[in-house]
Amino acid sequence: MNETRRSSGPFRAGDRVQLTGPKGRMNTITLVPGKLFHSHRGVLEHDAIIGLPDGSVVTNNAGVEHLALRPLLTDFVMSMPRGAAIVYPKDAAQILALADIFPGATVVEAGVGSGALSLWLLRAIGPEGRLHSFERREEFADVARDNAATFLGADPENWTVTVGDLQEALPAAVEPGTVDRVVLDMLAPWETLDVVTRALKPGGVVLCYVATVTQLSRVAEAIRATGHYTHPQSNETMVRGWHVEGLAVRPDHRMIAHTGFLLTARRLAPDTVLPELKRRPSKSDYSDEDVEAWTPGALGERQSSPKSLRKRMREAAASADLAKGRDDAADEDAPPVD
């Protein structure tokens, strides 16, 4: 993967650059020799940026200054083409921590969506790790692959994207007891527990990312019922920014609140019986009507319109082609750096 080469040093042809204008407006461009960046406030030559250090200020033909920085992964995932809703950076950071994603790990992910979480996982496992991603919809998988190629400049060699249901595809993709971590970002993760349990190593972590309280309750009870996991732990993450300027210090009026619940549990060794927790009795029983309300059909799944999805697919494919093509050109045409 080319991310390390692109993460620092002078700007080169093929690099993505985030330009921030005087009013905070941001535009992301891919550097191409001889090309121009046009805005309503003037024209900026790409050649004026190539060769400059990261974090430089450049001036366009109208005298307007722009700050040039390589976009962080957070910046990229928030602006990349989307086939499906993304996992926000605040949740991605917690997923990496709670699931204990480590360099060299073998990780299973379902589903892929637009590839935002896949990029975080690929960064965490490093080149020695392996990411097996599963997505039911071909168009979403295509957008995810193109987004990854755009950001990394190449198709990651340690990442496979399989189109199909996890229950059917996972046993054919991995050997039993060989997976370190499983991350389930899907509507009904409780339906996959049988194959996930067989794939996980003893001590491995399963993490479920779900949106609603009913999904959270259903998957927690399903994990307990298997008898193969530790008691599940769940939480949500909320992020509130602060305005800090001199003595004017106050919380922002808006915050990123609930986006989803994170639930984790660890795989027990074979034939292990988990000691019961001593706790007060609770109303844990539920009726057939309650179960029906938790089914994928009743929960509903937000769908992108076909027209919108085709547009996102074209944008992602164009970005990936440009990134991979410019990466090859950059290696040939880049000026020497002292």
HUSULGI-V943749 format. One record per pair of residues at least 6 apart in sequence whose ideal C-beta (glycine too) atoms are under 8 Angstrom apart, sorted by the first residue. I is the first residue (numbers start at 1). J is the second residue. D is the distance in Angstrom with one decimal. If there is no record, write none. Layout:
I/J/D, I/J/D
//
This chain:
1/122/7.4, 1/127/6.5, 1/152/5.1, 1/153/7.9, 1/154/6.3, 1/156/5.3, 1/157/7.4, 1/158/8.0, 2/152/5.8, 2/153/4.0, 2/154/5.3, 2/327/6.2, 3/123/7.2, 3/151/7.4, 3/152/5.1, 3/153/7.4, 6/15/5.9, 6/16/7.8, 6/70/7.0, 6/153/6.2, 7/70/6.9, 8/54/6.5, 8/70/8.0, 9/53/7.9, 9/54/7.2, 9/337/6.9, 10/50/8.0, 10/51/5.4, 10/52/6.3, 10/53/5.7, 10/54/7.5, 10/337/5.5, 11/17/6.2, 11/31/6.1, 11/49/5.3, 11/50/5.5, 11/51/6.6, 11/52/5.5, 11/53/7.8, 11/54/6.9, 11/56/8.0, 11/68/7.0, 11/70/7.8, 12/31/7.1, 12/50/6.6, 12/51/8.0, 12/330/5.0, 12/334/4.7, 13/31/5.4, 13/32/6.5, 13/33/5.4, 13/50/5.9, 13/326/6.3, 13/329/6.1, 13/330/4.4, 13/333/5.8, 13/334/6.1, 14/30/6.8, 14/31/6.4, 14/32/7.9, 14/153/7.0, 14/323/7.2, 14/326/3.4, 14/327/4.9, 14/329/6.2, 14/330/3.5, 15/30/7.3, 15/31/5.1, 15/70/6.7, 15/330/7.3, 16/28/6.0, 16/29/7.2, 16/30/5.4, 16/31/7.8, 16/70/6.7, 16/71/5.8, 16/76/7.7, 16/150/7.8, 16/151/7.8, 16/323/7.4, 17/28/7.0, 17/29/5.6, 17/30/7.7, 17/31/5.9, 17/49/6.0, 17/68/5.3, 17/69/7.2, 17/70/6.6, 17/71/7.7, 18/26/5.7, 18/27/7.5, 18/28/5.0, 18/68/7.4, 18/69/5.1, 18/70/7.0, 18/71/4.3, 18/75/6.0, 19/26/6.8, 19/27/5.0, 19/28/7.5, 19/29/6.6, 19/37/6.9, 19/44/7.3, 19/58/7.9, 19/66/4.4, 19/67/7.1, 19/68/5.8, 20/26/5.1, 20/66/6.3, 20/67/4.4, 20/69/7.4, 21/27/7.8, 21/39/7.4, 21/41/6.8, 21/64/6.7, 21/65/8.0, 21/66/5.6, 22/64/6.5, 22/65/6.4, 26/75/7.9, 27/37/7.2, 27/39/7.0, 28/71/5.7, 28/75/7.5, 28/76/7.9, 28/79/6.5, 29/37/5.4, 29/46/7.3, 30/319/7.9, 30/322/5.5, 30/323/6.6, 30/326/5.9, 31/46/5.0, 31/49/6.1, 31/50/5.6, 31/326/7.5, 32/46/5.7, 32/326/6.4, 33/46/6.6, 33/47/6.1, 33/50/6.7, 33/333/6.8, 34/46/7.1, 34/47/6.7, 35/45/8.0, 35/46/4.6, 36/43/5.2, 36/44/6.9, 36/45/5.9, 36/46/6.9, 37/43/7.0, 37/44/4.4, 37/45/7.8, 37/46/6.7, 37/60/7.8, 39/60/7.7, 41/60/7.1, 41/62/5.9, 41/64/4.7, 42/60/3.9, 42/61/5.1, 42/62/3.2, 42/63/7.6, 42/64/5.3, 43/60/5.8, 43/61/5.0, 43/62/7.7, 44/58/6.4, 44/59/8.0, 44/60/4.0, 44/61/7.4, 44/66/6.5, 48/58/5.5, 49/56/7.5, 49/58/5.7, 49/68/5.5, 50/335/7.9, 51/335/6.3, 51/337/7.9, 52/58/7.0, 52/68/6.7, 54/68/7.6, 54/69/6.2, 54/70/5.5, 55/67/7.5, 55/68/7.4, 55/69/5.8, 56/67/7.8, 56/68/5.2, 57/65/5.3, 57/66/7.0, 57/67/5.6, 57/68/7.2, 58/65/7.2, 58/66/5.5, 58/68/5.5, 59/65/5.3, 59/66/7.6, 60/66/6.9, 71/79/7.9, 73/89/7.9, 73/119/6.1, 73/120/6.9, 73/123/6.8, 73/151/7.1, 74/89/4.6, 76/119/7.6, 76/150/8.0, 76/151/5.2, 77/86/5.9, 77/89/6.6, 77/92/7.8, 77/116/4.1, 77/119/6.5, 77/120/8.0, 78/86/7.8, 78/89/7.3, 80/86/8.0, 80/114/6.7, 80/115/7.7, 80/116/7.4, 80/147/4.8, 80/150/7.1, 80/151/7.5, 80/316/7.3, 80/319/7.8, 81/114/7.2, 81/143/6.1, 81/146/7.6, 81/147/6.6, 81/312/4.3, 81/313/7.6, 81/315/4.0, 81/316/4.2, 81/319/7.1, 82/113/7.9, 82/114/4.4, 82/143/7.2, 82/312/5.8, 83/113/7.0, 83/114/5.1, 83/137/7.7, 83/139/5.9, 83/140/4.3, 83/142/7.6, 83/143/3.7, 83/144/7.2, 83/304/6.7, 83/309/5.9, 83/312/5.3, 83/313/6.8, 83/316/7.6, 84/111/7.8, 84/113/4.1, 84/114/5.5, 84/137/7.9, 84/140/5.3, 84/143/8.0, 84/304/6.9, 85/113/6.5, 85/114/7.7, 85/302/7.1, 86/113/6.2, 86/114/5.2, 86/116/3.9, 86/117/7.7, 87/95/7.2, 87/113/7.1, 87/116/5.2, 87/117/4.2, 87/120/7.8, 87/185/6.4, 87/209/6.8, 87/260/7.8, 88/256/6.7, 88/259/5.3, 90/237/5.2, 90/239/4.8, 90/256/6.0, 90/259/7.3, 91/209/6.8, 91/237/6.1, 91/259/5.8, 91/260/5.9, 91/262/6.9, 92/116/6.8, 92/117/5.6, 92/120/4.4, 93/120/7.8, 94/235/7.9, 94/237/5.1, 94/262/5.8, 95/101/7.5, 95/117/6.8, 95/120/7.4, 95/183/6.2, 95/207/6.1, 95/209/6.8, 95/262/6.6, 96/120/6.1, 96/121/7.6, 96/124/5.2, 98/205/7.9, 98/207/6.1, 98/262/5.9, 98/264/5.1, 99/181/5.0, 99/183/6.0, 99/205/4.9, 99/207/4.3, 99/264/6.5, 100/181/7.1, 100/205/6.0, 101/107/6.4, 101/121/6.2, 101/124/4.1, 101/125/6.4, 101/181/6.0, 102/124/7.2, 102/125/7.4, 102/180/7.7, 103/124/7.3, 103/125/6.2, 103/126/4.0, 103/128/6.3, 103/129/6.3, 104/125/6.7, 104/126/6.5, 104/128/4.3, 104/129/5.0, 105/124/7.7, 105/125/5.0, 105/129/5.0, 105/130/7.8, 105/180/4.3, 105/181/5.8, 106/129/6.7, 106/130/4.7, 106/132/7.5, 106/174/7.4, 106/178/6.3, 106/179/5.3, 106/180/5.0, 106/181/7.7, 107/121/5.6, 107/125/6.0, 107/129/6.8, 107/130/7.2, 107/131/5.2, 107/132/7.1, 107/179/7.3, 107/180/6.5, 107/181/4.7, 107/182/7.4, 107/183/6.8, 108/132/4.9, 108/133/7.8, 108/134/7.3, 108/166/8.0, 108/170/6.7, 108/174/6.9, 108/179/5.3, 108/181/7.3, 108/182/4.6, 108/183/7.2, 108/196/7.5, 108/199/6.5, 109/117/6.7, 109/118/6.3, 109/121/6.2, 109/131/6.4, 109/132/7.1, 109/133/4.5, 109/134/7.1, 109/182/7.9, 109/183/4.9, 109/185/7.3, 110/133/7.2, 110/134/4.2, 110/135/7.4, 110/166/4.4, 110/183/7.7, 110/184/5.6, 110/185/7.0, 110/186/5.6, 110/192/7.1, 111/133/7.8, 111/134/6.5, 111/135/4.7, 111/136/6.4, 111/140/7.2, 111/185/6.0, 111/186/5.3, 112/118/5.9, 112/133/4.7, 112/134/7.2, 112/135/3.9, 112/140/6.2, 112/141/5.9, 112/144/4.5, 112/161/6.1, 113/135/7.5, 113/140/6.2, 113/144/6.8, 113/185/6.8, 114/140/7.0, 114/143/5.5, 114/144/5.8, 114/147/6.1, 114/312/7.9, 115/143/6.9, 115/144/3.1, 115/145/7.2, 115/147/4.3, 115/148/5.3, 116/147/7.7, 117/183/7.0, 117/185/6.5, 118/131/6.7, 118/133/5.7, 118/144/6.0, 118/148/6.3, 118/159/7.0, 119/147/7.4, 119/148/6.0, 119/151/6.0, 119/152/7.9, 121/131/5.4, 121/183/7.2, 122/129/7.9, 122/131/5.8, 122/148/7.3, 122/152/7.8, 122/156/5.6, 122/158/7.4, 122/159/6.0, 125/131/6.2, 125/158/7.4, 127/158/6.3, 128/158/7.9, 129/158/6.2, 130/158/5.3, 130/159/8.0, 131/156/7.7, 131/158/6.4, 131/159/4.7, 131/160/7.4, 132/160/5.5, 132/162/7.1, 132/170/7.8, 132/173/5.4, 132/174/6.3, 132/179/7.9, 133/144/7.4, 133/159/6.8, 133/160/6.9, 133/161/4.8, 133/162/7.1, 134/161/7.7, 134/162/5.0, 134/163/7.9, 134/164/6.7, 134/165/7.7, 134/166/4.8, 134/169/5.7, 134/170/6.8, 134/173/7.9, 135/141/4.4, 135/144/6.9, 135/161/6.4, 135/162/7.5, 135/163/5.9, 136/163/7.1, 136/164/6.8, 136/165/6.2, 137/163/7.4, 138/163/5.1, 139/309/5.8, 139/313/5.9, 141/161/5.0, 141/163/5.2, 142/313/5.9, 142/316/7.3, 142/317/7.3, 143/312/5.8, 143/313/5.6, 143/316/4.6, 144/161/6.5, 145/155/7.0, 145/161/5.9, 145/320/7.4, 146/313/7.7, 146/316/3.6, 146/317/5.0, 146/319/6.5, 146/320/3.8, 147/316/5.5, 147/319/7.5, 147/320/7.4, 148/155/7.2, 148/156/6.1, 148/159/7.0, 149/155/5.3, 149/320/3.9, 149/323/6.0, 149/324/5.7, 150/316/7.1, 150/319/4.1, 150/320/4.9, 150/322/7.7, 150/323/4.5, 151/323/7.6, 152/323/8.0, 153/323/5.3, 153/324/6.6, 153/327/4.1, 154/324/6.1, 154/327/6.5, 155/324/7.8, 160/173/7.3, 162/169/5.0, 162/173/6.2, 166/184/8.0, 166/186/7.6, 166/192/4.9, 166/195/6.6, 166/196/7.8, 167/191/6.8, 167/192/5.6, 167/194/7.4, 167/195/5.4, 170/192/7.7, 170/195/4.7, 170/196/7.4, 170/199/5.9, 171/195/5.9, 171/198/7.1, 171/199/7.7, 174/199/5.3, 176/198/4.8, 176/199/6.4, 177/198/7.5, 177/199/7.3, 177/200/7.2, 177/201/5.5, 177/202/7.6, 178/199/7.0, 178/201/6.8, 179/199/4.4, 179/200/5.3, 179/201/6.5, 179/204/6.3, 180/200/7.9, 180/201/6.1, 180/204/5.4, 180/205/7.6, 181/204/6.2, 181/205/5.1, 181/206/7.8, 181/207/7.3, 182/196/5.1, 182/199/6.9, 182/200/6.2, 182/204/7.2, 182/205/7.3, 182/206/4.6, 182/207/7.1, 183/207/5.0, 183/209/7.1, 184/192/6.5, 184/196/7.4, 184/206/6.9, 184/207/7.0, 184/208/4.8, 184/209/6.9, 185/209/4.4, 186/192/7.5, 187/215/7.6, 187/296/4.7, 187/299/6.2, 187/301/5.7, 188/215/7.7, 188/218/8.0, 188/295/7.5, 188/296/4.9, 188/299/7.9, 189/208/4.5, 189/210/6.8, 189/215/7.9, 189/219/5.1, 190/218/5.6, 190/219/4.8, 190/222/3.7, 190/223/7.7, 193/222/5.9, 193/223/6.7, 193/226/5.8, 196/206/5.8, 197/226/6.3, 197/228/5.0, 197/229/7.9, 197/267/6.9, 200/206/6.6, 200/267/4.2, 201/267/6.7, 202/267/5.6, 202/268/6.7, 202/269/4.3, 202/270/7.2, 203/266/6.0, 203/267/6.3, 203/269/7.8, 204/266/6.8, 204/267/4.6, 205/264/6.0, 205/265/7.5, 205/266/5.6, 205/267/7.7, 206/223/7.5, 206/229/7.1, 206/264/7.1, 206/265/5.6, 206/266/7.8, 206/267/7.1, 207/262/6.4, 207/263/7.0, 207/264/4.9, 208/219/5.1, 208/262/7.5, 208/263/4.6, 208/264/7.8, 209/260/5.2, 209/261/7.4, 209/262/5.9, 210/216/5.4, 210/219/6.3, 210/260/6.3, 210/261/5.3, 210/263/7.1, 211/259/7.8, 211/260/5.2, 211/261/7.4, 212/299/6.9, 213/261/7.7, 214/293/6.4, 214/294/5.1, 214/299/7.3, 215/261/7.6, 215/294/6.8, 215/299/6.8, 216/234/6.0, 216/261/4.6, 216/263/6.3, 217/294/7.9, 218/291/7.9, 218/294/4.6, 219/232/7.8, 219/263/6.1, 220/232/4.8, 220/234/6.6, 220/263/6.1, 221/284/7.1, 223/229/5.1, 223/232/5.0, 223/263/7.7, 223/265/5.1, 224/231/7.1, 224/232/6.9, 227/273/7.4, 227/274/7.2, 228/267/6.3, 228/268/5.5, 229/265/4.0, 229/266/6.4, 229/267/6.1, 229/268/6.2, 229/274/7.8, 230/265/5.3, 230/266/4.6, 230/268/6.7, 230/274/6.5, 231/265/7.2, 231/274/7.2, 231/277/6.1, 232/263/5.2, 232/264/6.7, 232/265/4.3, 233/263/7.0, 233/264/5.4, 233/265/7.3, 234/261/5.7, 234/262/6.7, 234/263/4.3, 234/264/7.7, 235/261/7.3, 235/262/5.8, 236/258/5.8, 236/259/7.9, 236/260/7.0, 236/261/5.3, 236/262/7.0, 237/259/7.8, 237/262/7.4, 238/255/6.4, 238/256/6.9, 238/257/5.0, 238/258/7.0, 239/255/6.4, 239/256/4.6, 240/251/5.6, 240/252/6.3, 240/255/3.9, 240/256/7.8, 241/251/7.5, 241/252/4.2, 241/255/7.0, 242/249/6.9, 242/250/7.0, 242/251/5.5, 242/252/6.4, 243/249/7.1, 243/250/5.4, 243/251/7.5, 243/252/6.0, 268/274/6.2, 292/298/6.2, 304/312/7.4
//
